[in-house]
Amino acid sequence: MFAAAAIAAALSASCAKPPPPAPPPTEVYVTDVVQRDVPTYLDLVGQTAGFQDVEIRARVEGFLETMNFQEGTFVRRGALLYTIDRKPLEAILSQAKADQATAEAKLAKANNDVARYTPLAAKQAVSQQELDDARAQQDAARSQVEAAKAAVEKATLDLGYTQVTAPISGLAGVTLVKPGNLVGRGQNTLLTTISQIDPIQFRVGVTEADYLRVRRRAAEGGGDAREGMDIRLTLADNSQYSHKGKLGPVERAVDPTTGTLGIQLEFPNPNQLLRPGQYGRARILLETKPGAILVPQRAVQELQNLRSVAVVDASNKVGFRNVKVGQRVDALWVVDEGLKPGDKVVVEGLQRIRDGMTVVSKQAPEPVGTTGTAGEAKPGEAK
């Protein structure tokens, strides 16, 4: 019986399975944190406007005779734009000159009467009343001469207004009135508009906080703060405008309906590429953060407004760290707190690891977005 028990024990031992081998360590891909100087920008969407927009209006009544410019082209200051029929105003000027001559003749007669009556009145050859009447007529004649001269000056000015010239150099718009139309009756008819577009304005609205950042940056520039700022313009086709801008006038007060403050930026426009009304995006360099630490955005996990990254140390052990992120730079986050130069962070395999686990780390391919400029942060995040 003892022999039977021994045989059964031997058979049971031979049938038992060996324990399964331990699973291999989890494989993850890591990358080194990037450290470099990071510029901080403020992006502002806005619209171009003429540096000076002047409405060209008819200042006298008459029929428009000619249009002497090509619409949508650049015109020089003093260039002839329109002519208005001169004949009615020439007739008015001639009449005014005739009235002036008549008034001057009456004044000459009044002067003679006063000169003749004065010694006679002293000798009582004529009455004092006659001398006083002569002097009154002299004063009236003198006033008539002044009024006649004013009428001649006005008629001369009106005649000059029949030639409408450009008050500034700039881009002329389309004409609103064609030759043959009556202009200036009852109102100063708008003919066209000229815009000075070199330099050209770019108007944006900024929040109070962003305005303070811009003003502080301008104050730090020293010298001419307007010239010292780095302001670039991106056009509607995503191309960058070749000329750098400068800070222009700032609105007097914050708009209570929008909570924003209007700022005008000025850009040189020698080739007239920019026209009033174009939309674009201005980028203002606020500061440069030296030696900033950056990690790929995919390495950052977010849970209940807390962000963390997985760091692999020299012994391939994983440790999770809470981090404070700043702005985005292409596909990277700037990490303000929680990492140091030389750390390696996990970019692939985050779902399979936990704190304290030993892993097999492999270097990830070339990090994405390690070059470029700082972008605008999400709402509620640092820029």
C-alpha positions in Angstrom: 0.0 0.0 0.0 2.9 2.3 0.7 4.3 1.5 -2.7 1.0 2.4 -4.4 1.0 5.8 -2.6 4.5 6.6 -3.7 3.6 5.8 -7.3 0.6 8.0 -7.2 2.6 10.9 -5.9 5.2 10.5 -8.6 2.6 10.5 -11.3 0.9 13.6 -9.9 4.3 15.5 -9.8 5.1 14.5 -13.4 1.7 15.9 -14.6 2.0 19.4 -12.9 2.7 22.4 -15.4 5.7 24.6 -14.9 4.9 28.2 -13.8 4.5 30.6 -16.7 7.5 32.9 -17.5 7.4 36.5 -16.3 6.0 39.0 -19.0 8.7 41.1 -20.7 8.9 44.7 -19.7 6.6 47.2 -21.5 8.1 48.9 -24.4 7.7 52.7 -24.7 9.1 55.4 -26.8 10.7 58.4 -25.2 12.2 61.7 -26.2 14.5 64.2 -24.6 13.0 67.5 -23.5 13.9 70.4 -25.8 15.5 73.5 -24.3 15.8 76.8 -26.2 14.9 80.4 -26.2 11.1 80.8 -26.9 9.6 84.1 -28.1 6.2 85.1 -26.8 3.9 86.7 -29.3 0.5 88.4 -29.2 -1.6 87.6 -32.3 -4.3 90.2 -33.3 -6.8 89.9 -36.1 -7.6 93.3 -37.7 -8.2 95.2 -40.9 -6.2 97.7 -43.0 -7.3 101.3 -43.4 -5.9 104.3 -45.2 -3.5 106.4 -43.2 -5.6 109.3 -44.3 -8.9 109.1 -46.2 -10.0 112.3 -47.9 -13.5 112.7 -49.5 -13.3 114.7 -52.7 -16.5 116.8 -53.0 -17.8 119.4 -55.5 -17.7 122.8 -53.7 -19.6 124.8 -56.3 -22.7 124.0 -58.4 -22.3 123.2 -62.1 -22.2 120.5 -64.7 -19.2 118.1 -64.4 -17.2 118.5 -67.7 -14.2 116.2 -67.4 -12.7 113.4 -65.3 -8.9 113.6 -65.5 -7.7 110.5 -63.7 -7.9 106.8 -63.9 -9.9 105.2 -61.2 -8.1 103.0 -58.7 -4.7 104.5 -59.5 -2.2 106.5 -57.5 -2.5 110.3 -57.9 -0.1 113.0 -56.8 -1.0 116.0 -54.6 -2.3 118.8 -56.8 -3.2 116.6 -59.7 -6.3 117.7 -61.6 -9.1 115.3 -61.0 -12.3 116.9 -62.3 -13.4 120.1 -64.1 -16.8 121.8 -63.6 -18.4 124.2 -66.2 -16.7 127.6 -65.6 -19.0 129.9 -67.7 -21.7 130.6 -65.1 -19.1 131.4 -62.5 -17.1 133.6 -64.9 -20.2 135.6 -65.4 -20.7 136.0 -61.7 -17.1 137.1 -61.3 -17.5 139.7 -64.0 -20.7 141.1 -62.4 -18.9 141.2 -59.0 -16.0 143.2 -60.5 -18.4 145.6 -62.1 -20.2 146.1 -58.8 -16.8 146.8 -57.2 -16.0 149.4 -59.7 -19.4 151.1 -59.2 -18.9 151.1 -55.4 -15.4 152.6 -55.7 -16.8 155.4 -57.9 -19.4 156.2 -55.3 -16.7 156.2 -52.6 -14.6 158.6 -54.7 -17.5 161.0 -55.1 -18.3 160.8 -51.3 -14.7 161.5 -50.5 -14.8 164.6 -52.7 -18.0 165.8 -51.1 -16.5 165.5 -47.7 -13.3 167.2 -48.7 -15.3 170.1 -50.3 -17.8 170.6 -47.5 -15.3 170.5 -44.6 -13.7 174.0 -45.2 -17.1 175.4 -46.2 -18.7 174.2 -43.0 -15.9 175.8 -41.0 -16.7 179.2 -42.7 -20.4 178.5 -42.2 -20.9 178.6 -46.0 -22.7 175.3 -45.8 -24.7 173.8 -42.9 -23.2 171.3 -40.5 -26.1 169.0 -41.5 -24.9 168.9 -45.1 -21.3 168.0 -43.9 -22.7 165.2 -41.7 -24.8 163.8 -44.5 -21.7 163.8 -46.8 -19.7 161.9 -44.1 -22.5 159.4 -43.7 -22.6 158.8 -47.5 -18.8 158.4 -47.4 -19.0 155.7 -44.7 -21.8 153.9 -46.6 -19.8 154.0 -49.8 -16.7 152.7 -48.1 -18.8 149.7 -46.7 -20.2 149.1 -50.2 -16.6 148.9 -51.6 -15.6 146.4 -48.9 -18.7 144.3 -49.7 -17.9 144.4 -53.4 -14.3 143.3 -52.8 -15.6 140.4 -50.7 -18.0 139.4 -53.5 -15.1 139.5 -56.0 -13.0 137.3 -53.7 -15.8 134.8 -53.3 -16.5 134.7 -57.0 -12.8 134.2 -57.7 -12.6 131.3 -55.1 -15.7 129.7 -56.6 -14.2 129.9 -60.1 -11.1 128.2 -58.8 -13.2 125.4 -57.3 -14.3 124.4 -60.8 -10.9 122.7 -61.0 -11.0 119.9 -58.4 -7.5 118.8 -57.5 -6.0 116.1 -55.2 -5.3 117.5 -51.7 -3.0 114.6 -50.9 -1.0 111.9 -52.7 -2.7 108.6 -52.5 -4.9 105.9 -54.1 -8.0 107.3 -55.9 -11.2 105.3 -55.6 -13.9 104.9 -58.2 -15.7 108.0 -59.3 -19.3 108.3 -58.0 -20.3 111.0 -60.6 -19.7 110.9 -64.3 -19.1 113.9 -66.6 -22.4 115.5 -67.7 -24.1 115.3 -64.3 -25.0 118.4 -62.3 -23.1 118.5 -59.0 -23.0 120.8 -56.0 -26.7 121.7 -56.0 -27.9 122.0 -52.4 -24.9 120.0 -51.1 -21.3 119.3 -51.7 -21.6 116.2 -54.0 -19.2 113.4 -53.1 -17.1 112.7 -56.2 -14.5 110.1 -55.0 -12.2 109.3 -52.1 -8.4 109.4 -52.0 -6.6 107.2 -49.4 -3.0 107.7 -48.3 -1.8 104.1 -48.2 2.0 104.6 -47.6 2.2 104.0 -44.7 -1.0 102.1 -44.2 -2.8 101.5 -41.0 -3.8 98.2 -39.5 -6.5 98.5 -36.9 -7.0 95.9 -34.1 -8.8 95.6 -30.9 -7.1 94.3 -27.8 -8.2 93.4 -24.3 -7.1 95.6 -21.3 -4.6 92.9 -20.2 -3.1 92.6 -23.7 -2.9 96.4 -24.0 -0.9 96.6 -20.7 1.5 93.9 -22.0 2.0 95.8 -25.2 2.6 99.1 -23.4 5.1 97.5 -21.1 6.9 96.0 -24.0 7.1 99.4 -25.7 8.4 101.0 -22.6 11.2 98.4 -22.3 12.4 99.2 -25.8 14.0 102.5 -24.9 14.5 105.3 -27.3 11.6 105.4 -29.8 9.4 102.7 -28.4 7.2 102.7 -31.5 10.1 101.8 -33.7 11.7 99.3 -31.3 8.8 96.8 -31.3 8.9 93.7 -33.6 5.5 93.7 -35.3 4.8 91.4 -38.3 1.8 91.1 -40.5 0.4 87.9 -42.0 -1.9 88.4 -45.0 -5.1 86.5 -46.0 -3.1 84.0 -48.1 -1.0 83.1 -45.0 2.1 84.9 -46.5 4.1 87.2 -44.3 4.3 90.8 -45.3 7.9 91.9 -46.0 7.9 95.1 -44.0 8.0 95.4 -40.2 5.3 97.6 -38.5 5.3 100.0 -35.6 2.9 101.0 -32.9 0.6 103.8 -33.9 -2.1 105.8 -32.1 -4.2 104.2 -29.4 -7.8 105.0 -28.8 -8.6 107.3 -25.9 -10.8 104.9 -23.9 -11.9 101.3 -23.7 -15.1 100.4 -25.6 -17.6 99.6 -22.9 -19.6 97.3 -25.3 -16.7 95.1 -26.2 -14.2 95.7 -23.4 -11.5 96.2 -26.0 -9.2 99.1 -26.8 -8.5 100.2 -30.4 -4.9 100.2 -31.5 -3.5 101.4 -34.9 -0.4 99.7 -36.3 1.5 101.3 -39.1 3.2 99.4 -42.0 5.2 100.8 -44.9 3.5 100.2 -48.2 5.9 101.4 -50.9 4.6 98.9 -53.5 0.9 99.5 -52.7 0.4 95.8 -52.1 -2.0 96.6 -49.2 -5.3 98.2 -49.8 -7.8 99.6 -47.3 -10.3 97.0 -46.0 -7.9 93.9 -46.2 -8.0 91.5 -43.3 -4.9 90.0 -41.7 -3.2 89.0 -38.5 -0.6 91.1 -36.7 1.9 89.4 -34.5 3.7 91.4 -31.8 6.8 90.1 -30.1 6.2 90.7 -26.3 9.2 88.9 -24.8 11.7 86.1 -25.3 11.9 83.4 -22.6 15.5 82.1 -22.4 16.2 78.4 -21.9 12.6 77.3 -21.9 11.8 73.6 -21.6 9.5 72.1 -24.2 7.9 68.7 -24.7 5.6 67.3 -27.4 2.0 67.9 -26.7 1.2 64.2 -27.0 3.5 63.6 -24.0 1.2 65.6 -21.7 -1.9 64.0 -20.1 -4.7 66.1 -18.7 -7.1 65.0 -15.9 -9.4 67.4 -14.1 -7.3 70.4 -15.1 -4.1 68.8 -13.9 -1.4 68.0 -16.5 1.2 65.3 -16.1 4.0 63.6 -18.0 5.7 60.3 -17.6 9.5 60.5 -17.0 11.8 57.5 -17.5 15.0 57.7 -15.4 18.4 56.1 -16.0 17.2 52.7 -14.6 14.2 52.7 -17.0 11.8 53.2 -14.1 8.7 55.3 -14.8 7.7 58.3 -12.7 4.7 60.6 -13.3 5.1 64.3 -12.6 2.6 67.1 -12.5 3.7 69.9 -14.7 2.6 73.5 -15.3 2.5 74.3 -19.0 2.7 77.7 -20.7 2.3 78.6 -24.4 2.3 76.3 -27.3 5.1 76.3 -29.9 3.9 74.4 -33.0 3.4 70.8 -31.7 5.2 71.4 -28.4 4.2 72.7 -24.9 6.4 75.1 -22.9 6.7 73.5 -19.5 7.1 76.2 -16.8 7.3 73.8 -13.8 7.9 70.1 -13.2 10.7 69.2 -15.6 14.4 69.9 -15.9 17.0 69.7 -18.7 18.0 66.1 -19.6 14.7 64.5 -18.6 13.2 61.9 -20.9 9.5 61.8 -21.3 7.2 59.1 -22.7 5.5 60.0 -26.0 4.1 56.6 -27.0 2.8 53.8 -24.7 1.4 56.0 -22.0 -1.8 53.9 -21.7 0.3 50.7 -20.8 2.4 52.1 -18.0 2.0 53.1 -14.3 4.0 54.8 -11.8 7.1 52.9 -10.6 7.0 50.4 -13.5 10.2 49.3 -15.2 10.0 49.6 -19.0 12.1 49.2 -22.1 12.6 52.6 -23.5 13.3 53.4 -27.1 14.2 56.7 -28.6 11.2 58.1 -30.5 11.7 59.4 -34.1 12.7 63.0 -34.6 10.4 65.1 -32.4 7.6 66.9 -34.2 7.5 70.7 -34.1 10.9 71.3 -32.6 11.3 74.5 -34.7 9.0 77.4 -35.3 7.5 80.3 -33.4 5.2 80.5 -30.5 1.6 80.3 -31.2 -1.4 81.6 -29.4 -2.5 79.8 -26.3 -5.9 78.4 -25.8 -8.4 80.5 -23.9 -7.6 80.6 -20.2 -4.0 79.5 -20.8 -0.9 81.5 -20.7 0.3 83.0 -23.9 
